[in-house]
Amino acid sequence: MSETESLLGKNVEQYITPRTKWTVYFSMVLFGLSSLLPWNMVITATGYFAAKFSETNSTQIETGFPSYFQIGGIGSNVAFSLSSMVLLKYVPIKPVLITCNIVALIIFVVMTVMSKQITVTWPMSFFYISNVIFCVACAVSAAYISGMMAVASMLTPTAVQGFFLGQGAAGLFATLLSIITLSIPGADPVQAGFYYFLIAAISLALSLVAYLLFSRMSFVRNNTMRKEEKIEDQAGADASDLSAFQVFMKIWKFCISSLITLLITLACFPAALSALRSTSTDTTSRWTTTYFSPVMIFLIFSIGDVLGRVTSSLLPYPTKRLLLPLSICRIVFIPLLYMCNLQPRSLTVWFKSDVWPAIFNLLMSWTNGHLLSLSAAYGPQEVETKSAKSLAGTYGAFSCALGLVIGSVLVFPFLDILKI
């Protein structure tokens, strides 16, 4: 593979050395990891929040806090993804990314300190503060992801894929950490929460330092200067004057593909699959009482998702024309997974072995990572200029956020169908 080719086989405009290409790639992996690691750390710290919120003496809060987090977090994520599309069109990307990183770092430093505080005298206040803090963290994370997608789109397709690989690795890392903490005899969930948030804060600090170094690379500076490009475009009188609508019309298939891919995934994972129960008759084993959900739901999904993001670089198929139809075909995973042992239900369980949901979950997560990465990488290739590529990246980020929220809403009526 020559230095002028991407993993998708399309010539890039700039000549880069292999060292620069892989430096950019692995830097984007780190940025992807830090962009979603805080979210994953909070979502998987269920033991910590259940212990803290038990002090409220409210069963609804103690058992239903994941729903409060999900609604608030995804809502703020979509709102700020949409706002970022406008903001990044007029504001330099670098200060936006630095500000988002700093704010997220401060938030998780505060959460780390709060985890060591005794909250028994103010449990409801702690619940409200935690929700607000989490929503703010999701908001700045959305703006950070939009900005970083804009940067990656102006570089190479492999940079986009590296960013998506990092996001998948964040889920895998958080899941493995959750399983390890569950395996420690007499593990304290509150202490585990402290380590969760501390690791998230450290990752954000490393990401901030890495981005400051990354932004100083000559290759990155030369390919993310949108203002200088506008002058060149006007002189060249080429396709640089594309409006926001024209850019969208060139990449809409890939945006819809991303939206549908995540819509189908979120209709199954994590809310629906969290209702999955083992069909084993031994209800006292550690497998059914402790490890079933972390392994069958979160670990398998994370492994498949990461594998999909890796294979998208090694096997850049399907082609652009087939990407959207195959994304739609993934709808088959919804009935397949809902016909597994999701409880409570009145409908008959079709797949009565734990092997089936494991296979379906693995295939769903692999196709999720593979198709999502390709959609994000293909889109910016349809436009030529840096400004248009940057806008294409923010469109892709917003499409992902919109798919998340629609899928999260659909899961509730789907689960109600099982009880009919």
N, C-alpha and C positions, 0 to 999 in steps of 0.2 A: 504494500500500500504506500503510495507516494505521500509526501507531506502536504500536497494540495488536495487530498481526498479525505472526506469524512467517512465514518463507519457506515453511512448510508449510501456511499458511493457517489455522492455529488461533489463536484469541485467547489472548493471554497475560494473566496476572492483573494485571500492573503496567503502568502507562503510562510509557513511556520515550521520550526524544527520539531522533531519528535519530543524533545525534552519540554518545550513550551506547550505542546499539545497535551501531554499527559499531566503537566503541572496544572494547566487550566482544568482538565478533567477531574483530577483528584481534589482540587480546591472546590469545585462545584459539588462534589460528593460531600465534603465537609459542610458546605453551606446548606445543602439539602438536609443533612443530618440535624444540624442545629435549628433549622426552620421548623421541623416537626417534633423533635425530641421533647421540648417542653410540653406540647399537647399530649404526646404519648405518655409522658411521665405522670401527668395529672390523671389521664383517663385510666391508667393501669394502677394508680395508687388507691384502689377502691378500699383496701383494708384500712388505710390511714384515715380516709374521710369517713368511712363507716364508724370507726372508733371515735373520731372527733364529733361527728354529728349525732352519735348515740346519746350525747350529753343534753341534746335538745328535748329528749323524751318524746319525740315525734316520730312515729313509725313511718309516716309518709316521707319525711325528710331523710331518715336514716336509710330507707330502702330505695327511695326515688330520686336521690341526689344526682345519679348519672343522667337522668332525663333533664333535670334543671341545667346541668352543665352542658349537655349536648345542645339543647334548644338555644341557650344564651350564647354558647361558643360558636355554633354554626351560624346563628343569626348575625352576630358581629363580624364573623368572617366574611359572609357574603356582602354585607354593607360596606366594609372597608375594601373588599376586592373591587367593588363597583367604583368606590371613591378613588381608588388608586389608578384606575384607568384614566380618570380625568387629571388627577394630580401629577402623574408621571409624564403627562404630555407637555406640561409647562414647567415642571420643577426638575432640576438636575437629580439624577438617580442616586449618585453617591451620598449626598447628605441625608436623603430619605432612608437609605439602607443603614447608615451609621446610626441615625436617630432611632430607628426601629430596634436595632440590635441593643442599643444602650437602654432603652425603655424596657425591653424584655428582660435584660440582665437585671435591672433594678427590681422588676416584679418578682423574679425568682429568688433574688437575695432576700426580699421581704418575706416571701413564702417560706424560705428556709428558716429564717429567724422566727416566724410565727409558729412553725411546727414544734418549736421548743417551749412555747408559751403554754401555761395552764389556762385552759379556756372554759373550765367548768362553770365559772361565774358569769360568763357572757357567751353561751353557746350559739344563740340565735344571731348575735352580732357577728360571730365568727363565720356562721353559715352565709350571711349576706355579703360579708367582706370577701370571702372566698369566691363567691359567684361573680362579684364585680371584678375582682382581680383576674379571674380566669377569662372573663369576657374581654377585658382590656388586652390580656396576653394574646388572645385569638385575633383581636383586631390588628395589633401591631404585627403579628405573625402573617396575617393576610397581606398587609402592605409590604412586608419584607419579601414574601414569596413573589408578589407581583413585580417588585423591583428587580429581584434576582432573576426571574424569568425573562424580564426585558433585557438584562445584561447578557444572560446565556444565549438568548436568541440572536443577539448582535455578534456573537462570537462564532461558534461552530455547532452543528447538530450534536456532536459528542458532548459538548458542554451542557446542553439541555438534558441529555440522557444521564450524565453524571449527577446533575441536580436531582433528577427523579430517583436515581439509584440511592442517593443519600437519604431521601425521604422514606424510601422503603426500609433502609437499614435502621432508621430511627425506631420504627415500629418493632423490628426484630430485636433490637438492643433492649428496648423497654420491656418486651415480653420475657426475654431471657432473664433480665434482672428480677422481674416479678416472680418467675418460677424459682430462682435461686433463693430469694427471701422467704418464699413459702416452704422451702426445704430445710431451713434452719430450725432446729428444735427450739420451741418456746420463743419464736421470733416475735418481736414487739412491732405491731403494725405502725405505731406512731414513730418509732425510731426508723423503720424502713422508709416512711414518708420523708423524714429528714434527709436521708441519703438520696432519695429520688430527686428532691428539689435541689440538693447541693450539686449533684451530677449535672442537672439541667443548667444550673447557673455557671458551672465550670465550662460546659460545652459552649454556652453563649459567649463567655469571655474569650475562649479560644477562637471562636468564629469571628469575633470583632477584630482581634489581632490579625487573624489570617486575611480578613477582607482588606484591612489597611495595607498589608503587604501586597495582596493580590491586585489592588487597584493601582499600585505603582508600577506594575509590569508594563513595559512599553507596548506589548501586543494588546493588552487589555485597554490601555489608555487610547491607543490609536483606533480601536474598533468600537469604542463606546462614546465617542464625541459627536453627539447628534447635532449640535449647533454648527460645528465646522462642516458637517456633511451637507447641511442645507445650502451653504454657499456654493459648494461643489455641484450640488444638484441643479441649482438655478443656472449655473454656468453651462452645465451639460444638457439642460433641457430634456432630461430623461424622465423616467417614471416616478421621480421622487415626489411629485406633487399629489400623490394619492391621498384622498381624504380618508378619514376614519372609516366611513362606510365602504369605500372602495377596498380598503385593506381587509375588512371583514368579509366582503363578497369573495375575495380570493382564498380565504382560509376557512370559510364557514363550515365546510365538511369536517374539518379536523376539530373545530370547536364543538360541533354537535357530537362528534365521535367521543370526545373527552367527557362531555356532559352525560351522554347515555351510558358510557362505561362506568362512571362513578355513580350514576343514579341506580343502576342495577346492583352494583356492589353494595351501596349503602342500604338498599332495600333488604339485603341479607346480613350484612356485617356492619357493626357489631351487635346492633340491638336485637335483631331476630335470632341470630345464632347464640346470643346470650341465654335464650330460652331452651337451648338444646340440652337434653339430659341423656345420660348413658343408659343403654338398654341392658346393662349388666344387672344380674339379679343380686349380686353382692353389694349391698348398699352401705356396707361398713368399711370397704377397702379404701386405701389412700387414693386409688385411681378415681373412684367415683366421688369421693368427698373433697379431695384437694386438687388433684392434677387434671381432672377431665376437662374443665373449662379452659384453664390456661393453655393446655396442650392442643386439644381438639379445635378450639376456636381461634385463639390468638397466635399461638406458635405456628400452627400449620398455615394460617393465613399469611403471617409475616414471612415465612420461608418461601411460600409460593409467590408472593408479591415481589420479593427481592429477586428471585430467580427470573421472573418475567421481565424485570427492568434490566437484568444482565443479558438475557437472550435477545432483547430488543436491539442491543448493540452488536451482538454476534450474528444474529439472523434477522436482518431488517425486512421481514415479511410479516404481514401481507403488504402488497403494493398500495399506493395511495388510493387507487380506485376501489379496492376491496376493503379498506379499513372501516368505513362506516357500516357497510352491510354486516361485517363480522362483529362489530360492536353491538349491533342490534340483535344478532343471533345469541348473544350472551344472556338474553332474557330467559333462556331455558333453565338457567341456574335457580331462578326464583321458585318455580314449582318443584324442582328437584330437591332443594334444601328444605322447603316448607313441608314436604312430605316425609322428612326425617322426623325424629322424635323430639319435636319442639313442643313444649308444654307451657300452659295448659291447652288442651285441645279436645274437640269432640269428633273431629274427622279421623279416619283410619290412618295409622302410620304405615306407609308403603315400604319404607326401607328400615328394617328392624335390626340392623347390625350397625355397630359403631364404625365399621369400615366405610360404609357408604357416605356418611357426612364428611368423613376425612378426605375421601377421594373428591367429592364435589367441591369442598372448600378449597382444596389444593388447586384444582383446575380453575375455579372461579378466580382465585387470587393470582394465579400465574397469568391468566388472560388479562386480568385487570392491570397488572404491572407492565405487561408486554404491549398491549394496545394503547395504554395511556402514555407510555414513553414515546411510542412511534407518533401518536397524534401531536404531541408537543414538539417533536423534532421535525416533522414534516411541514407544519404550518409556516414557520418563518422562512422556509425555502421557497415559498410561493411569491415572496416579494423581494425586492433587490436592495433597497436602501436601509441604512441603519435605523432611521426613524420608523420606517414601516416594520422592520423586524422587531424593534422594541415594542411597538404597538401590538404586533402579532403575539408577542410573549405575554403581554398583559391581558389580551383577549383570552388566551389559553388558560391563564390563571383564574380569570373570572368564570370561564366555562366549568372548570373543575369545582370551584366553590358553589356554583349554581347546581351542579349535579349532586353535590354533597347534601345540600339543603332539601332538594326535591326527593331524593332517595330516603332521607331521614324522616320526611313527612309521610311517605307512602308506606313505611314499615308498619305503622300503627293500624291502618285498615286491613292490611294483609294479615297481621296477627289476629285481628278480630274475626276474619273469615274462618280461621281454624276452629273457633269456638262455636260456630253455627251448627 
